[in-house]
Each structure stands twice: as structure tokens, then as C-alpha cells.
Amino acid sequence: MLALLLSVVISPADTVMGRVVDDAGQPIAAAILEVSDIGRSVTTAADGTFRLVLAPGRYTLAIRRQGYAPAVRELAVGESRAPLEIALKRSPFRLEPITVTATRQAAASTALSLPATALAGDELRRAQSVSLAHLVAGLPGVSAITTGAQIGKPVIRGFAGPRVLVLDNGSRLEDYSWSDEDGPSIETAFARRVELIRGPASVLYGSDALGGVLNVIPAQLPDAAGGAGFTRTGFTLSGASNNTEVSAGAQVEGARGLFGWRAAAIGRGARNLHTPSGELDNTGFGAFNGEATGGWHWPSGSALAMRIVHYGGEFKLLEANAAPGEEGGPERKSGDNRFQVTGQRPLASNWRLEAKGQLQQHSLIEVADDTSGEESEAFNLQLRTASLDLLAHHGGLTLGVTGIGQTNDASGREPIVPDANTVSGAAFAFARRQLGGPGGRWALMVGGRADGRRLEVERDDSLGVAAQTRNSSAWSGNAGVVFTPNSALALTLNLGRSWRAPTLFELFANGPHIGEARYELGDSALNPESNRGIDVGVRWSAPAARFEVTAYHNRVRDYIYVTPTTVVVDSLPVYQYTQAEAELFGGEALLDVEIGRGVNVQGRLDAVRGNNLSSHEPLPLTPPLRGSVGISLRNQFGVEVESNAEQKRLNPLDVPTTGYTLLNLWGGGDVRLFGRPMRVDVSLRNALDKTYRSFLSRYKTFADDPGRNLIVRLSTGSLD
């Protein structure tokens, strides 16, 4: 890998010049042109002109400007061409035109057969939360299994936990996904864009991507383009009324010559949550997160960057059977440290090599009362992972090999899983092609992948686990087509096969799970899950309206789930992990219409139905029918009504809840304070202080969900 990252050759560069105009031919100033393949961007001048210095090769260029529909252009640098003129059409919708997650390289979102959604800009800032799952829960097809307001696990089309893969800047985020009391170790304040793929994506990412992928992408490094240096700063302050949550963050970044750098940190703290019925004891949290990154961009198109990320916090857990007046209670201590290295180098014949390496250390500790009533470590889990991705891109073709090595060390008075080592490797190929050239009506995507995995488990007498080795292999595939009969309409079809390896907890658990008030037993004979999925969709986009509807069906072989038995251990009912055939099917619909100048109406609806085909029962924790409708004015003020239906198809493990409707308000604008331009964002969630219990809340059996919450955020500089 070092040879690839350090073998940077300065090759000849070419200058691409042009201008950005509106549909009347008038220049557009301050439009952003981003070469997503290499992380470079420029801004148009007052006369709409721009200048890009790029090495010979093929690139994907995205053009954005608020108030206009984004555009995507394919550039062939090195071929003689006249200056570019790019015309943008006025549009009230703010869309992200590019995704890198769905194809492992930059591609236009409109040309994808799988539904891809991105959260960025004002929408990302308004939704910002301490929890990634809460942040994305408003997207079509996405819900969250919640533990209060600070912990959440993303649910995509009814798939949750280890069936949803989370990426940090394109690298897998490895953690302990068996528990609902833990969420991804991601600081949402550092995200520039969050990309979501709904549907099976194992062909690109391997195990765990049955339901979809969430990729949290940080901001590009500052670029001085070889010129004079600069430094800039930014900060953010926010507060929330419900749990007296306060956060403060700062960032400093700069560039000089070919080198750019950034450092950022944010601290968060909160007291107990409040519901319309009263305060929830032991539900506060504290967290401190930071990152530092630096790297070089060469005129040849080569790049090398290094990034260090720290995520850490203490999250208190509400007890179901806490004694009245009891102080303290259980809490989770989560820590995650990551070191990432990324590099790329262009080669002859328009090939581009890319490497991603990551070292990750993940810690999960639970502190709870022991038999004497004193608080001590119930368990201490340490996960260490090294991963490497080597990719070769040529036009729409990507070839890749990946490798992962992982060690798990467990200690504490309550054994959770045995110590184990895992080694896995894979090779894949993925191609996309526009038939008939850039203006062709048909776009095809096809890919295949082979994975191998070796799990070595150490003997653990307390869990009744013998030393053993498990070898497994799996294959994944994907084929998709997009038909665009005209510029406004797109019809999509996608077929995919994905897989997931069982977790250590599913294989070897033998002990109490206090958070769920049950004793759980794993099954070491569990097979990997495999999913065959089909997805069809219709997308329509016009100057003043856009519409998208998607339907899907997933058939999961060897679906892993937990089921009750008649046995009781230490007054706790015993639940056993087992497997069965299962299916999940449903759909999503999205509508956005401009009903007046600057006035937009948005609507969203999603539904999923899950069945255990062996027991002929509904799958547990399947999200209920959900919809919302909202109206916004010039992207500065908005009202949203969100409604969740009652889930009437209950698994025997499910606890029923009633349906509910919430009113949410938001507003924001640019101001000038202390001589600096700043941004103020205000949101009021559950504005009517509605009493309700979410079907996906871990607290629903003994506590209401949070009540009214006023959030105010002030940001300035590069954090905005």
C-alpha cells in the first residue's frame, strides 16, 4: 500500500476553462464546480467563468448553485476542446447530483438503478443530532431503533443492526451491533454529506450490507492550488431545551502550496430527558469528539491524505425496574479511535488507482450494579480492526480487492462473547455503462463479488464455548438498468444478491441481556444470511415538481432471529437464536412541489412488511406505516406534520403502541454578528408536547418518548 500511496508522479496537466450561465445565457457567480473523483473544487467568478487544472483523464464534474438544479458533466481532459459553457436551470429543489457510495466512484445519482439519497447543506445542518440514526430517520425508507434521544440504530427498509453497513469516509465502521443500546460511533457535526443507499449492496462492500449503506463523508481538504497559504476558522454553538443539551465546536483549517489540513473538536453534554409525563431518570450523556486530517494534492491528480478520528462518550441508560428514588444507574462508555490513510494515482490509458486503509480500535464498557449493589464493569469489550481496500477505476469500471483483520477481547463479570480473531478477503468487479453515449436512454450496471472468511474462536468455559475455527465463503451479485425516455422521466430496475455473516453474539451468547430483560443463548451452527432482492422505481423531475416512487422485495435465506423458550434462568426467560426463511417488502414515495414562488410542499410515505415464512409470523420490530407533509418558505421557514400509524402486525416479542402525529417547526437565516457572517438555525420538535411511544423505542414498555424540544444553533466560518 505504501508503494501505491507514495509513488506520486508529476505528470503534465491541462487547463479546462469555461463559464456557468442560466437558461437565459446570463452568468452565474459563486457556482461550485466539484471534481468528485479527486476531491477538487472551484467557484465561478462574477462573470461566471472558471478554470480547472487537471491531469489528462476522464472525470465527473458536478455543478451546484442554490436556486438552480444541479448538473453533472463528464470531462475528457487531454482531448482538444472549446471552452465549456454549462447552463443551469432554475429550480426550487436542492438536490445532491453525485454519489460515490453506490458505485465506489463518482456517478450521477439520476443514472443509478438503486435509490440513492444524500443529506447535505441546510437540511443536514437542521437535522444534526448526537446520533447518526436520529439524523437520517427523516429520509424515505429510514427509521431508527432508539434508546432515548442520544442513542439510535439506523433501520433501512426493516433491516437493522448488522444488516445495515455504516461507512466513515468510505471505510467500514466496525462495532458491536448486537445491542440496541449502542449506535454508530459517528460525530455528525463533522459530516459534509451523508449518502444513503437503500437496497442490497454487498457486491461493493461485502458482509452486512443486506438492507443498505450509510456513508458519512467529511468536507474536502482546503486547497491552495499550489499558491499562497491561508487559514480560516469556524465555530458552532447549540442548545436544546428538553434535556438542557449544550454543545460547542471549533474548527481551524488551511492550505499552503500542495498541502491542506484541518482540525476540529466538539463537546456535548446533556441532563435527563423530559416527557409530557415527567422526567426520565438517568438519561443524560456527555461526549467529546475530534478529528485531524492533512494531505497533498498534486497537479497530476495524485493525492495522499491521513486522518485521525476520536469518538467517545458516556451514555446513561434508563432502568425499567429502578427502585423509587434510586440515584445513578447503568451507563455505557463508548470509545472509538480511527486512523485512515487514503491515496490515489492516475495511470496511463485513463486508469486511476485508489487505496483506503484504516486502523480502528473500538471500546464498549457497561457499568452497572453488581450483586453487592456497588457499580462496577459488567463487561469490557475491545475490538481492533485493520482494513484495506485497493481499487482500480477505468471509466465506469471498478475492480477491487479488500482485506480485513480483526481481534475481539472480552472481559468483565458478565461474559458477553468469547475472544476471537477474524480474517476476511474479497475481490469484486463493478461496471456501469451508458448505452449510446452520454445522451443515451439506457444505463446498465452489473457487478460480482467473492468473499472468504475465517473465524478463530478461543475457548471460554464460562460461556460453554470450545476452541473452534469456522471457514465460510459467499458470493454477491448485482444487475440494474435505468431507462430515461425523456429528460424528466426515469424507470429503474435492480436485482441483487447480498449476504451477512452471523455476529459473535448470535453465535456464542450465553448470559443475561439486562437491557432486554432476558437470558440469551447463541447457536454456533448458524449459517450466513443471504438475501435476494428486487427493486423497481419511477423518478420524474420537472422545473416545479419532482416525484419518486419505489417498490422492493427481499427474500432472506437463513434469517437470524431470537425466539422465546420455556426455560427460565435466574428469573429471566431464556431466548434462543435460530434461523428461518424470511421476506421483507414495501415501498417509498416522495413528492416535492413548488406551489408559489419560494413556497414548496413536500410529502413522504414509506411502508414495509416483514414475514417469518417458517413460523408464519410477522418479523419483530418492523417499522409501521409512516408519512409526513410539510411546507417551506424560501428555505427559511418550514412546518412539518409527521404521522406514524399503529403497527397491527405484531410478532409475539413485540410490545404494541398506538399511532401518533407530531408537529415540527424550523427556521433559519444568515445574520451578521461581531463583524462576521453567521448562520442561525432554530427548530421546534414535537411542538405540541404530544405524549406518545414510538414502536421502535427501547423504552416503550416503561417510558414515553421525549416531549417538546427547542433547538437553537449558531454557526460561522468553515463549520457552516
N, C-alpha and C positions, 0 to 999 in steps of 0.2 A: 504493500500500500504506500509506503514511504517513497518508493521509486516513482509511483504514479503521481503522488502529491507534489513531489519536489522537482520532477523533471519538466520544468516550465520552460518552454522555448518561445522566445520572442519572434513571432512571425509577422509578415507585413500586414498592415491594417489598411482599411479602406474607409472613406468618409461617405456616409449616407446623409443626404440633405433633402429637405422638403418643407412643407408647411401644412398646418391643420386649419381647415375652414369649415364654416357651417354650410347648410344646403343652399344658401344664397350666395356663397362664394366669399363671405366676409371672414377675415382671420379670427381665430380663436386663441386668445392668450391664456397662459397658465394651464394648458392641457398637459397631462402627464403621459409620456411615452415610455413604456417599460418593456425591455427585452428580457422576458421572464426566464429564458434558457440560461442566462448568465448573471442575472441579478443586477442589471444596469438600467438606469432610467435617466431621462432628461425632461425638461419642461420647456414648452414653447415660449418664444419671446412675444413682445407686444404685437408684432406683426404676424404672429402665428408660425414663424419659422422655427426649425430645429436642426440640430446637427449631431449625428451619431458617428463615433469612430469604432468600427468593428472589424475583426479579422474576417477573411473570406470564409463563407459558410452559409448555412441556412438557419434562420432564426424566426421566432414567433414574436411579433410586436403587438402589444396591447395599448390602446389609446383611450384615455379616460378624461372626462371633464364633467363636473357637476352641471346638471341641466341638459345633458346630451346622452344619447345612447352610446355605450362604449363600442369600439370597433377592434377587430383583430385582423392583422395583415401578416402574410408570410413573406419574409425577406430573403432574397438570394444575393448575399453580398459577394462582390468579386465579379459579377456579371455587369457589363456596361448598362447603365440605366439613366433615364432622365430624372431630375428631382421629383420626389414623391409629392403628391397632393392628396391628402386624406380628408374626406368630407364626413362630418359628424351630423347626425340628425337630432333635432331637439326631442327630448323625452323626459317625462316626469319621473321615470323609474331609475333607481340607482342599482345597477347590476354589476357583478364581477364577471368579466368576459373570459377569464383564463382560469384553468385548473391545472395543477401539477400532480394532484393526488391520484386522479382517475387513470392516468397513463404513465406515470413516473417521469414525464417531461411535460413542458408547457403545451397546452392544447386548448382550443376554443371550446367553451362549455356547451355551445349550441351544437357541436359536432359529436357529442358523446351519446352512447346508447344507454348508459346508466344515469339515473338522475343525480346531478351534482349541484350542490348548493354551497354558497360561500357567505360568511358573515364578516363584514368589514365596515370601515368608516363609521358614520354616525350610528348605524344600527348596532355595531359591535360595542361601541362606547356606551350606548344606552343599556344594553343587556348585561354589561360587565358585572361579574359576581365572583365571590371567592371560590365558587365551584364551577368547573367546566360543564358539568351536566346541567346545572341551572342556566348557564349561559346559552346553551344550544336548545333548551327544551321548547322554545317557541318556533323552531323550524319545522317544516312539514315532515311528518313521519317520525319525529323525535320526541321522546318523553324522558322522564328521569325518575329513578328509584331514589327517594330522598330520606335522609336522616336529619331532619331539621332543615335550616337554611344554609348550612355550611358544608354538608357532605351530600354528594349525589353520584349516581352511576348512570351514564347515558343508556337509553333504551332506543334502538333503531328498529322499527317495524316489529316490535315484540321481542327482539333479541337483546340480551343484556349481559353484563359481566364479561366473562372471557369470550363471548361471541361477538363483541364489538371491539375492534382494534383502535387504539389511540396512538397517534404518532406525534412526536415533538420534532418539528422541522424535518419531517420525513423519516425519522428513526423511530423504531418501535419503543413504546414505553412499557417496560416490564414491571409488574407489581403483583400484589396478592389480590386477585379478582374474585375470590370465593365469598368474601364478606360484603354485605350490604352497608356496613358501617365505614367503608372506605371508598374513596373516589380517586380519579387520576391525579397524579402529582404535577399539576399544571397551574402556573400563575397566569391567569387570564389577562392581567394588565400588560404583560409583555407581548401579547399577540397582535400582529398587524392584520392577520386574516385567519379565519377558521374555515377550513374546507371540509365538506361532508359528502361522502359517497353512500347512497342508500342502495343496498344490494350486495351480493357476494363479491368479494374482491381478493380471494385467496390466490388467484393467479399472479397477482403482483406482490402480495405481502405474506403469503403463507398462512399458517395456523391463526385462528381467532377472528378472521375477517368474514364470518358467515353472514352477519347482518349488515355490515358496513364498516366504514372507516372514518375516523375524525382525525384531521391533521391540523395541528396548531402551528402556524407559520409566523416567525418573528419578522420584524422590519428588516429591510435590506440594510447592509452596512453603508454608512456615508461614503461618498465617492468624490474625491477631488479631481478625478480625471487627469492625474499627473501634474496638477497645478499647485497653486499656493494652498497652504493649510487653513483650516477653520475649526472652530469649536463652538458647540451650541448646547444649551441646557433646556430642561423642561421639568415640570413637576405636576403632580396631581394630588388633590385633597378631596376626600369624600366622607360623608357621614350618613348613617341610616338611623331612623327613629325607633324602629321596632325593638332592636336589641342593642341600641346605643353603640352601633358599629362605627368605628373610625379607621380610616386608612390614609396613609401618606406615602407617596412615592416620589423618587427623584431620578433623573437620568441625565447623563452627560455623554456626548458623542462628538466625534470629529474625524478629520481626514487630512492627510498631507501626502502629496505625491501619489503613490500607488496604494498606500495603506489607509484603511479606515478602521475605526474602533468604536465601541460603545460599552458603557457600564450603567446598570440600573438596579435599583433596590426598592422594595415596598414592604411596609409593615402594616399588619391588620390586627385589630382586636375588637372583641365584642363581648357583651354580657349576655344574660339569659334572654331567650326568645319570649315573646308575649303573644298570646292568642286572645280572641274576644272573651274567653272564659277565664283568663288569668295568666300568670307567669309560669313558664316551664323551667323547673329547677335543673341545674347542671347542664345547660345547653350553650354555654359561651365557648369562645375559642380565641386563640392567638396564633399568629403566623408571621414569619419573616422570610421573604424570598428575594433572590437576587440573581443576576446574570452578568457575565462579562464576555465580550466577544471582540475579535480583531481579525483582520485578514487583508489580503492583497488582491487587486485586480490588475492584470497585465493587458496591454493593448492587443495582445494575441488572442484574447478570450480566455486564457488560463486564469484560474483563481484558486486560492487557498485560504481557508478560514478555520479558526478554532474558537470554541465556545464552551464556557463553564456555566452550569446552571445549578442553583441550590433551591430546594423547596423544603420547607419544614414548618411544622405547626403542632399544636396540642389542641385536640378537639374533644370536648366533653360530651358524654352520652347520657341522655335521659333514661332513667331506670323505670321499668314497668312496675316493679313491686317495691319501690323505695319506701322505707319507713317514714311516717309523717315527721317533718322537722329535721330529717337527717341531712347533715351537711356533707358536701363532697359527693363523690360517686365515680363511676368508671370513666376513663378517658383514653383516647387513642393518641399516641405520639407517632407522627409520620415524618419521615425524613427521606429525602431523595437528592443525590448528587450525581450530575452527569457531566462528562467531558466528551465533546463532539468535535470531530475533525471532518471537514468536507473539502473536496477539491475537484477540479475538472480541467481538462486539457483538450483543445481541438486538435484533430489529426487531419491528414490529407483525405481527399475524397469526401469531405463533409461528414466525417465521423467525429464524435465527441465522447470522450471518456469521462466518467464521473465516479467518485468514491465517497462513501459515507461510513465513518467509523464512530462507534460510541462505546464508552465505558460507563456503566450505571451501577450505583450502589443504592439499594432501596431498603429502608428500615421501617418496621411496623411493630410497635410495642403497645400492649394494653396494660394499664394499671387499674387494678380493682381490688376489692376486699378479699383477703384470704379467710381461712376457717377461723382465725382468731379475731377477725374484724379489722385487722390492720391492712392498709393499702400496700400492695407490692406488685411486682411484674407478674401478670398472669401468663403472658408469653412474650417472647422477643424473637422476631423473625428477621433474618438478614438475607437479602437476595442480591447477588452480584452477577452482572451480565456484561458480556462483551459481544458486540455485533459488528459486522462488516458487510457492506453492500458495494459491489463493483458492477457498474452499468456501462454499456456502450450504446450510444444513440446514433442513428443514421436516418434522417428524415422522420418518418412515423414509426420506425422500427426501434425497439429497445431490447437488448439482450442483457441478461443479468445473472449473477451468482451471488448468493448470500450465505453467511455463516453466523451461528450464534453459539456461544458457550456460556453456561450458567451454573452457579452453585447456590444451594439453599441451605442455610444453617438455622436451626430452631432450638430455642432454649426457653426456660420458664417453668413454672409449676404445673401449667396445663399444656401438655404436648398438643400441638396442632397438626403438624406434618413431620415426617422423618427428614433427616438430612439427605440431600440428593444432588446429583450432578446431571446436567443435560447438555448434549451436543447435537446440533442440527445443522443441516445444509440443504441448499436448494439451487436449482438452475431454472431459468424461465426465459421465454421469448414472448413479446407482445408487439403487435403491428396494427397500425391504423392507416387507412388509405382513402383518399377522396377520388372516386371514380370520375373520369372526365376532367381532371384538373381542379384547381381551386374553386371554380364555379360549378362543379358537378353536383348533381342532385343526390347522389348516393355516397354515403360514407360507411366503410366497413371497418370493424375491429375484431381481432382474433388473437388469442393467446393460449399458451400452455405452460405448465409448471410441474416439476417433480421435486418432492421433499423427502428427506430421510431424517430420522430422529432416533437418538439413543439416550435412554434414561437409566441411570445407575442409582439405586436406592440403597442407603445404608440400613443396617439392622437397628431396630428400635423396639426393645422389649415392652416398653410402656404402652406402645401403640399396637403391639402384636404384629409387627412388620418384620419379615425376614429379608435379609440382603437379597437383592434381585436386580436383574437387568431386563429392560424392555426395549426391543427394537421395533420400529414401525416405519412405514412409508406411506405416502399419499400422493395423488395427482390432482391437479386443478386445471380447469379449462374455462374459456370464455369466448363467446362469439356474439357480436352485436352488429346492428345495421341501423342507419339513420337515413330516412328518405325525406327530402325537402322539395316538395313540388313547386313551392314558390318561396320568396324571401321571408314570408310571415309564418309559414306552417312547417312543422317538422313532426314526422312519425317515427317512433323508435321501437326497437325490439332487441332484447338482450337475453341470452341463455348463459348460465354459469354453473360451474360445479366448484364447491369450496369445502373446506374441512377444518376441524379443530381437534387438537389433542386434549385429552382429559387433564384436569389440573391435579396437583398433588393432593389437594384436599378431597376431591372427588374419588381419588384412588385409595387414599390411606387414612382418611379421617377416622378417629376413634376417641371421641370425647365430647364434652358439653359445648354447645354453642349458646352462650348465655343470651346474646342479643336476640336470638330467635326462640329462647326458652325450650330447647330440645337437645337431645343427645344424638349426635350424627355418626353414622358408620359409612365409610367409603367401600368401594369394591375394586380390588386390584385387577380384576379381569375386564374392566371397562374397555371398550374399543373406541377409537377416534370417531367423532361425529363426521358425517358427510352430508352436504346439502346440494340439492339440485334446484335451481331457481330459474324462473322465467319472469321477465319484466316487460311490460308494454306501456307506451306513453304517447301522448299528444301534446305538443307545445305550439302555442300560437302567440305571435307578438305583433302588435300594431303600434303606431305612434302614441295612441292614448289608452291602450289596453293591452294586457297580456294575460294569458291563461295557460295553465298546465294541469294535466290530469294523468295519473299513473296508476296502474294496477299490477299486482305481483302475486306470485305463488311460490312458496318454498316447501320442499319435501325433504325432511331431515331424517336420515337413517341413523340409528343408534343414538337418538336424542337422550342426553343425560339429564336426569331429574331426581329429586328426592321425594320419598313417599313414606307415610307413617307405617309403623308396625304395631303389634300388640304388646311389645316388650317395654318395660319401664326400668330405667337405671337412675338411681339417686333422685327419685321423684320426677325425673324428666322422661317424657315419651321418646322412644327411640325412632329415628328416621333413617332410612336406608337409601343410598344412592343406587340407581338402577338405570336401565336403558329401554327405549321403545321407539317405534316409528312415530313421527310427528309431522304436522304440517302447519304452516302459518301463511295466511293470505289476506289481502286487503288492498287499500289504495289511498292515495293522497290527491287533493285538488287545491289549486292555488289560483286566485284571481286578484288582479290589481288594475284599477280603472281610474282614469282622471276624469272627474265629473265636472270640473271647472278649473280655471287657470290656477294652478298651485294647490288644488284640492283633490286628494286621492282617497279612494276607498279600497281597502284590502280585505280579502276573505281567505280563510284557510279551513280545510276539513281533512281529517285523516281517521282511518279505522283499520283495525287488524283483528283477525280471528285466529285463535290457535287451538289445535286439537291434538290430543294424545290418541293416535289411531289404534294403539294396542289395548288401552283401557277404556276407550270411547268416552273420555272426559276432556273438558277444556284444559288447556295448559294454564299453570298458575301465573299470576301477576301479568296477565295480558292487558295492555292499556285499553281503556274504554274509548268509545267514540268521542271525538273531541273536535271542536271548531271554534273559530273566532272571527270577528268582524271589527274593523277599525276604520277610522277616518283621520287623515292628517292634513295639515295646512302648511304648505311651503317647507315641509320637512322641519318645522319649528315647533309644532304643537300637534298632539295626537290623542285620540281616545280609542280604547280597545275594550271590547266585551269578549271575554273568554268563557266558554262553556264546556263542561265535562259531563258526559252522560253517566248514569249509573251502570256499572258492569253487572249484567244479569247472568252471564255465562260464567259461573264460578266453579273453580276447582275445589275439591274438599279441603285443600290447605288455605284457600283464600278467605279473607275476612271481608264481608260486604260493606260497602259505603254508599251513601246516597250521591246523586249527581249535584252539581253546584255551578254557579255562574259568578264570575268575578269582573269587576270594573277596574281597569288600569288607565292611568293618565300619564302623559310625558310631555316635556317641552325642553327647548334648548336654544341657545343662540350665542353669537360671538359678541364679546364685550371688550372693553379696554380698561384695565386696572393697573395702577402703578406704572403707567407708561408702557405696558406690554399687552399685546393682543391675547385674550384668553377665551376659553370656552366654558359656558355654564350649562350643565345638564341637570334636569330635575325630573324625577319620576315618582308617581304615587301608585303603589301596587296594592291590590285589594282595597281600593279607595273607600268602599262602603263597610269595611271591617266585617266582612262576611265570616260566619262560623262554618267551617267545612273540614272534611278529612279526605285527603287525596287517596285514591285507591292504591297508588304506588308509594305511599308513605310508610316507613318502617314504624312510625309512632302511632299509626291509625287505631290500634286496639286500645290505646290508653291516653291519647292526647290529640287535641285539634291541631290543625295547621296554623302557621303564623297569621296574625291579623294585619291591620293596616301598616304600611311601611313607606315612609317618605325618605327618598334618597336624593342627596344633593352632591354633585360632583363638579369640581373646578379644575381645569387643566390648562396647561400652556406649554408652548415650545414643542419640542420633538415628541413629547408624550401624547400630543393631541392627534 
